[in-house]
Amino acid sequence: MRADEAMTKRPARHRRGLALLAALALFASLAVAAAGSSAAAPNPKATASVIGGHNATIAQYPSLAYIEGLQATEGYACTGTVVAPRVILTAGHCVEDIESSSIVQPADIAVVTGISNLKKIEPTDVSQVSEVLAYPSFKPSKLHGDAGLLILAEPVSAPPIALATGADAALYEPGDELTIAGWGIDEEATEHAPDQLQAATAPVEEVSRCRRGTRVFYPFFQPKTQVCTLDAPEFKVTSCHGDSGGPAIATRGDGTPVEVGVTSLGNGTCNPASPALFTRTDKISAWVQSWIDATENGGPTPRIVIPKSHIPFLTTERAEELSEIVLEEALGPRFAHAQEPTIKCSRLAKARVKCGLTWFQGPDDYYGTTTAFFAIRKNIVLAGVHYTINWVDDHCYFHTDHPQSCRVQTKHG
């Protein structure tokens, strides 16, 4: 099987243990345990990182929050921002398990504020979470509305960051510089995750280039609710596994920093030549404010919705595109330079399409099938393609008296 496309920014295995949850448990119970008396928790996954970033301090980004949690049996890490003394904004896929459509339990998530170096975390920096919320319009399978909130048991002193509203449309113009910040992998090849907060800037990309740049790994780009950045022409800066939940920060005309995006997803290989996508905060800020009012000011409690996951519908056009991408990678110039290619697809199920293909290249005739599909595995929406391609020498098969003696070669994947 070829798993070609990671729809979410689910993280790779991270080198840190779930130190925050362990520290929180000890701090909350005021227990003193002998070293080695507690079992090690699973390693979290890195979802907060900046490729091409630089060391940053909490004084520069005082609203940044580091998050660790558990989904099912796997650990992970995310970034968030303080938007009120007891309210942390992060990504929806950081608070909901996509496979099971279940919200992470408050006891399985912890938040650190007020620090920039993860080696310097003290128990008093760690906050307990009392409620975990997903944006009601979050669509887990397509990552539309990818936002969530953590309500803390006690207020923190970190200053809240302002969120973009409908009055901030000018901050989403192509070319506007946005700052991304977070902890985690800064080199995808080695999965190196620095302990020091990282930050970098990248410009907003125009909608048409966002569509073209994401079509291979994410065909659901929605400019009304998402914004993308692309560090062109340098191609040095991007988010990586993930920056999930971290901020994209702009500056208003009066010099006020404002969060305009929540880091959502990007190319699975963290390639800076591919766009990074963010949930637009001007589309979710009213919902966030309703929870700030309820939490901080005694306002009415908003309706709680648990978004449901489902495998996306696979169009025949997308199945054809995925088949071509996979075959070009598997067969190289034998497919990339195909002559008179034909492809005919038929639907097997909502998320599974089978295609028959023929072409010739050089002396050989090629024929075979692909089966393209969407699937949710390990909290990632994947696109995959199975294929069987055969080829035979054209002259031998069609211009001799013994075609059955011609050698037929086959490649599976």
Buried (B, 14 or more C-beta within 10 A) or exposed (E): EBBBBBBBBBBBBBEBBBBBBBBBBBBEEEEEEEEEEEEEBBBBBBBBBBBBBEEBBBEBBBBBBBBBBBBBEBBBBBBBBBBBBBBBBBBBBBBBBBBEBEBBEBBBBBBBBBBBBBEEBEEEBBBBBBBBBBBBBBBBBBBBBBBBBBBBEEBBEBEBBBBBBEEBEEBBEBEBEBBBBBBBBBBBEEBEBBEBBBBBBBBBBBBEBBBEBBBBBBBBBBBEBBBBBBBBEEBEBBBBBBBBBBBBBBBBEEEEBBBBBBBBBBBBEBBBBBBBBBBBBBBBBEBBBBBBBBBBEEEEEBEEEEBEBBBBEBBBEBBBBBBBBBBBBBBEEBBEEBEEBEBEBEBBEEBBBBBEBBBBBEEBBBBBBBBBBBBBEEBBBBBBBBBEBBBBBBEBBEEEEEEEEBEEEEBEB
